[in-house]
């Protein structure tokens, strides 16, 4: 398999090979189907006893870890980060609704793999609210420039895997080509200047743009004060007029789908929403493949 999916193949597909999904800010997007992106997370921050502020996205990549952008995690000394998995409509509350677990083999190389097979109960809840135990920003991220904009969130306890909560695949090779269309999903704002996040998970297909074209389009009308080296090879550009990610989608996934056996089930996270030129034009993503060794050093240290 061309991606790090072998660990989760039995979770994404049934014994007959069918997808386990119920159904197969986003500017120019449409509502995602219920359960269409079971790896997607929404990241929130809480000060004291105040209400959690949900303002970034993320991707579950193992039961213990969520992948997000480092610029989403710069307030860790001021309060507590939380992750919600299995979310779809932010107006609904399904944190107590039981849902069948998916049980399968656990690779021994995974972080704390021995913990993952202990609970043999048959149900979890649809929406899982989990405390972030540790924020692991990339060591070269400096909190201001747009480079190395990637972070791992270690959860206080492992996510329970269901058809609504599944880890995404990780790429093992840089196989994204110019002009290919990928998918970005999130609850971000639907227009530049909007104040409210989307209540329902949205998705949009965005075309990949070459780094040269991205450089020209992104910086022809603005200086490089946050990207003095321009767009680097560990970044990825995608989007066009009317199809883009927006504020509130930060940290969320840019997704490719794996085709195997004539069907597409597994989702591969190839990028992390980083920054862009306004909304509805062009987005820059941290290229996940460029950091695969750093990521797997945490999620699969053995």
N, C-alpha and C positions, 0 to 999 in steps of 0.2 A: 504494500500500500504506500503511495507516495507521500503520505502525511503521517503525523504521529496519531494514528487513529486505531491502531491495532488494540490498544488498551480498552477502547470504548466501542468496538464494532458490535459486540453482542448487546450493547445497550441501545444503540441507534437503530438496530434492525431486529425483527422477530426471527424465530427459527426458520421461517419460510423466506426470509430475505426482505420482507416488506418493511417500510419505514415505521417506527413506533410512534411518530408524531401523529397527533389528532388530525392535522391538516398540513398539507404541504404549505434629533430634530431634523426633522427631515423636511427639506424644502422640495416641493413637487412630489411628495410621496403619497402612498396609500396606506390604509390600515393593514397591519400584519394580521395574518390568520391566527386564531387562538392556538398557542403552542408551536408556532412556526419556527421560533428561534429560542429553543429551550436552554441555550447557553447564555443568553443575554442577562445582564445584571443591571440594576440601577443603584448608584452609589449616593449615599446621603451622609450628612454631617450634623452632629448634635452638640450644642453647648449646654452643659448642665442638664437641667430638666426641660429645656426648651424643645419645641417640636423639631423633628428631623427635617432638614432641608435637603431635598433630593435635587441634585444639580449636575450629575455626571453619569456616564454609562460605564460598562465593563463587560468582561467575558469570562465565564467560568471555564477554566482550562484543566482543572482537576478538582476533586471534592474539597481540597484544602485551599485552593488558590484562585483568585480572580485577577485577570489582567486588565489594566487601565492605563491612563496617561498620568505622568508624574505631575503635570500642572494641576491635576485634580486633587492632589494629596498634600498640599502645602500648609494645611491648617492643623496638622496632627497634634501639635502641642497645645491647642486651644480647646480640644474636646474629643469627641468619639466619632469614628466613622462606622457606618452600617451599610450592609449590602442586602438588597432584596432580590431573591431569585424566584422564578416562576411567575413574575408579574406580567400583566397584560394591560388591564384597565386600572389606572391609579385611583379611580373612584370606588372600585370594588374592594372588598376585604375577604380574602380566602386563606388567611393565615391559620384557620382552624379546620378547614375542609380537608378530609382525608383523601388520599390519592395513592394508587398502587405503586409500590416501589418496583424498580427494575434491579434484579439481582444477577450478578455475573462474576466472572473471575476478576480478581484484583492483582495487577502486576506487582510483584514484590519490590520493584525498584521505586515505586511511588513513595512520596513523603508520608511517613507514618502509616504504611500500608496495612499493618497489623490491626489498626483501629477500624479500618473500613469494612471488614467482614464480620465484626462482632455482633451488630444488631441485625437479627434475622426476622424482625417483625415485618409484616407484609405491607404496611402503609406508612406514608409520610403525609405532609400537608402540601397543598398546591403551592402556596406562597411561603417561602422560607426567609424569615428575617434573621440575619446572622451578624454578629458583632465582628468587626475587624480587629484581630489580635495584634497584627504587626503590619506596618506599611514599609515596603522595601522599594524605595526609589532607585533607579539606576544611579550608580555612584558618580557618573559624569554629568548628571543633570544639575544645572546650577540655579534653577528656580526663576530664571528670567529669559534666557535664550530658548529657542524652539528645539534645540537638538537634544538627543537622548531622552525624549519625552515618553518615558515608559516606566511603569511601576507594577509591582506585584502586591496583592493584598492577601495576607495569610488570615484565614478565617478562624474564629475562636473554636469552632467545631466543624467537622466535615459536612458538606451538603449531602442530603439524602437524594439519591438519583431516582428520578421518575421520568415519564414521558414529557413532563413540563420542566425538568431540571436535568440537563445533560451537559457534560464538558464538550467544548468545541475541539476540533482537531488543530494541530500546529503544523506549519509547513516545514518540510525537510529540504526543499529546494526553491530557488527564486523563479518560479515558473509563471509569474504574472507577466503578460506581454502587453505592449501598447495597444490601445483600441479595444481591449477586452472589457466587458462590463462586469462589475462586481456589485455587491449589495451592501448598503449601509442601513442600519436600523437603530432606532432610539426614540426617546421621549422628548427630544429637544424642541426648541422653538421652531415654528413653521415659517417665520419670516424675520428678516433683520430688524431689530428694534422691538420685537414682540416681548412682552414681559412674562407671559405664562408658558410653561412647558405644555406639551401635548398630554392629554389625559390618557390616550390610548397609544400603544406601541405602533410606530410608523416605520415604513421601509421604502427605499427607493433604489433603483439600479443606476449606477454611475459609471461612465466610461473612464478607463485608465488613461492618463495623459503622460506623455514622455516628460522626463525631467527637464529637457531643453525647452519644450513648449510651456511647461509649468513655470519655469524660471521667468520666461518672457511675460506670460500672462499675469503672474502674481506680483511682480515687482516693477512693472513698467510705470505705474502711477504712485509708487510709494517707496520709501527707502528701506534699507536692509537692517534697521536698527535692532531687530530681534533675530535676524537670520543673516549675520554679516558674511557668512560663507556661502550664501545662497541655499538652494535645495541640494541636499547630499544624497548619496546612493543608499543610505539607510532610511530614506524617506520615500514616500509613494504619493503621487498626485492623482486625483480622480474628481470628476464632476464636470458640469457644463451649465450654461444659463438655465436656471429653473430646476436643476437637479443637484442637490448638494446636502451635506450635513450642516448643522447650525449650532449655536450656543445651547448647551444642555446635552448635546450628543457627545461632547468631549469624553474621551476614554473608551467609548463604545467601539464595536467591531466593524471593520470592513471585511466582508465575507465572500469567499468563493465556495462553490459546492463540489464535492467529490462525486464523480460518476463511477459507479461500480455495479456490474451486473445489469446494466441497462437502466438503472434508476439512481437518483441523487437523494441521498439521505444525510450523510455526514456533512457538516459545515466546517470549513477551514477558515480560521481568522488570519488574514494576511496583513491587516493593518489596524492601527489604533488611531481613532480620531484625535488629531493634534491641534491644528489651527487652519485658518483660511482667510480668504479675502472677502469679508462680509459674509453673507449667506446667499445661497442660490447661484453660485458661480463656480468656485474651485476650492477644493479642500486638500489639505496636506495631512498625510497619515504617517505615523511611525511604522516602518516596515518590520513586521514581526520576525521574518526569517533572519534579519541581520542580528537579532538578539537571541536566537534560539539556544545557543550554548548557555547564556546567562540565565534564561528562563528555566531550562531543564535542570540546571545546577541546583535550583530550589525545589522544583516540583517532583523531580525524580533523581535525588542525589545518589541513589544506589545503582 
